[in-house]
């Protein structure tokens, strides 16, 4: 399979994450509640995914009966991310918030890949990957001070 479609999907998702932060921050500012704003964000996303599942997929939920317990935590991580970014973006600025989030994601991803945790294929950390992560951390500092 070509890598073009997955790359386009991730690029669009990255734009979505950047737009999601100020959108959720506006919900939080208007409502006065980061938690309500995050809940509404997830409710909207849940409604869209449910509609798409009904229209195009309909895989039986019973296929999830043997999923390991830790696999159910994805929604928790997403909720924490959405709420944290809605809280941080108006206080730190969107660029700082997202560069810190992305640098943290890359550092965690390097560890997850290296050890093959959560069912991932092991992909050892290399000097080149560490250099890339270091450059991202430098980017966080430069953007924060800029």
Secondary structure, DSSP 8 states (H G I E B T S, - for coil): --SHHHHHHHHHHHHHHHHHHHHHHHHHHHHT-HHHHHHHHHHHHHHHHHHHIIIII---GGGGTT--GGGGGHHHHHHHHHHHHHHHHHHH-HHHHHHHHHHHHHHHHHHHHHHTGGG-------HHHHHHHHHHHHHHHHHHH-
